[in-house]
Amino acid sequence: MARSGCNIPSATWSPWERAAPLKSWTLPAGTGYKTVRAQFLDRSGNRSAVCSDYIKVVAP
């Protein structure tokens, strides 16, 4: 894997960037479930399937 991109639904995909073990960004405001997506690009330009998961944000 050479590059990765991330997305939160209703937001645009981030530009391709060098792959790293961690990625941080700001989730939309409010509590509840937030879906996050990632896609990877290898050195030949092949894109992976979109991977997704969710995060449950609770009020402090």
Backbone as a ProteinNet text record, in pm:
[ID]
protein_1_A
[PRIMARY]
MARSGCNIPSATWSPWERAAPLKSWTLPAGTGYKTVRAQFLDRSGNRSAVCSDYIKVVAP
[TERTIARY]
84.5	0	88.9	61.4	141.3	68.4	-63.1	-141.2	-274.2	-334.3	-466	-549.9	-680.4	-774.6	-882	-939.2	-1040.8	-1162	-1276.6	-1401.1	-1495.8	-1570.8	-1683.8	-1805.2	-1906.4	-2021	-2072.5	-2115.8	-2161.4	-2044	-1923.6	-1804.6	-1731.7	-1640.6	-1565.8	-1447.8	-1398.1	-1279.7	-1160.9	-1074.3	-950.5	-860.8	-766.7	-673.8	-591.4	-542.2	-454	-332.8	-290.6	-173	-91.5	33.3	120.5	57.2	55.1	-4.5	71.4	-1.8	55.8	-25.9	31.4	-42.3	-159	-158.1	-264.7	-311.4	-438.3	-496.2	-595.1	-586.6	-684.3	-751.8	-877.6	-951.2	-1069.6	-1138.3	-1249.3	-1379.9	-1453.2	-1584.7	-1687.5	-1797.3	-1905	-1956	-2008.5	-2057.4	-2175.6	-2197.2	-2313.5	-2279.7	-2372.9	-2356.3	-2418.5	-2396.1	-2453.4	-2345.9	-2390.4	-2297.6	-2243.3	-2113.6	-2044.8	-1976	-2004.4	-1942.1	-1816.4	-1710.8	-1585.5	-1549.7	-1487.5	-1450.4	-1306.3	-1241.6	-1103.3	-1089	-998.2	-965.7	-815.5	-756.8	-612.3	-573.8	-459	-409	-268.7	-244.5	-109.6	-21.8	103.8	198.8	164	83.6	43.7	-82.7	-141.2	-262	-390.7	-382.5	-502.1	-565	-695	-767.3	-825.6	-824	-887.6	-1038.2	-1109.5	-1250.4	-1256.2	-1367.5	-1383.8	-1408.1	-1330.5	-1345.4	-1423.5	-1514.3	-1588.2	-1611.1	-1632.7	-1663.6	-1735.7	-1782	-1848.8	-1788.6	-1812.7	-1770.2	-1895.3	-1918.2	-2032.8	-1982.5	-2033.3	-1995.6	-2103.9	-2062.2	-2157.7	-2128.6	-2229.5	-2212.8	-2126	-2039.8	-1953.1	-2032.6
-116.5	0	122.5	213.7	333.8	456.9	462.2	581	539.8	632.2	605.8	732	714.5	825.4	792.2	893.3	871.2	958.3	915.9	986.5	963.7	1067.6	1057.4	1086.2	999.1	1022.8	1166.2	1217.1	1354.5	1451.9	1400.6	1483.9	1431	1508.4	1462.8	1377.7	1295.8	1215.6	1308.2	1272.2	1348.5	1319.2	1408.5	1379.9	1254.8	1185.7	1071.2	1120.2	1042.1	1078.2	953.7	973.2	860	778	647.7	558.4	567.5	558.9	567.2	475.7	432.3	342.6	409.9	543	616.5	732.7	766.8	881.9	945.2	1074.3	1140.7	1253.2	1275.8	1386.9	1413.7	1524.8	1566.1	1507.3	1441.9	1387.6	1499.8	1483	1582.5	1596.4	1713.2	1740.4	1650.8	1633.2	1559.2	1417.7	1358.2	1221.5	1124.4	997.6	894.1	821.9	742.7	663.7	747.5	740.7	810.3	704.1	700.4	604	665.7	588.8	632.5	532.8	581.1	496	522.5	420.7	433.7	354.1	397.4	326	338.2	237.5	233.2	220.2	275.1	277.2	218.6	116.5	59.6	135.4	98.3	169.9	161	62.1	47	125.9	191.4	269.5	191.8	69.8	-11.1	31.8	56.8	95.9	-26.5	-25.6	-132.8	-109.6	-207.7	-186.9	-84.4	-18.4	77.2	-1.5	29.3	-31.5	67	18.3	110.2	50.7	137.5	99.5	217.6	201.8	311.5	334.8	455.2	497.8	549.4	507	559.5	670.6	790.1	905.3	924.6	927	946.2	1078.3	1134.4	1260.5	1236.9	1331.3	1314.4	1318.3
0	0	0	-90.1	-102.8	-53.3	-74.6	-39.5	22.7	96.4	153.3	146.2	153.1	157.1	258.3	323	424.9	396.5	447.7	423.1	538.7	571.9	662.9	576.3	574.7	487.3	496.6	385.1	363.6	358.7	365	346.9	223.3	172	55.4	100	10	39.8	58.9	152.4	169.1	49.3	20.2	-88.9	-54.7	-155.9	-131.2	-53.8	41.7	120.9	148.8	186.3	217.7	329.3	312	411.9	543.9	653.2	787.7	879.1	991.3	1080.6	1153.2	1163.2	1231.4	1145.7	1158.2	1088.8	1184	1203.5	1289.7	1212.4	1243	1187	1276.6	1254.5	1339	1287.5	1376.2	1341.4	1341.8	1270	1276.2	1419.7	1451.5	1586.8	1621.8	1751	1798.2	1840.8	1912.2	1959	1861.1	1884.5	1799	1720.1	1625.2	1543.8	1429.8	1409.5	1299.9	1214.9	1088	998.4	938.6	935.9	873.4	763.6	658.6	545.5	507.3	453.6	404.9	276.4	192.8	70.2	51.5	-10.9	-25.5	-171.6	-204	-341.3	-340.6	-424.5	-427.6	-527.7	-534.4	-619.7	-768.1	-806.2	-946	-979.1	-878.2	-900.4	-880.9	-829.5	-802.8	-670.8	-673.9	-552.2	-483.2	-351.4	-275	-272.7	-223.3	-191.8	-78.5	-64.6	45.4	173.1	276.7	409.6	495	577.8	662.6	801.4	895	1032.9	1095.2	1216.5	1282.4	1420.8	1469.1	1602.5	1671.7	1794.6	1870.6	1962.2	1941.2	2021.7	2127.6	2254.6	2364.7	2435.1	2495.7	2569.9	2692.3	2725.6	2844.7	2973.8
[MASK]
++++++++++++++++++++++++++++++++++++++++++++++++++++++++++++

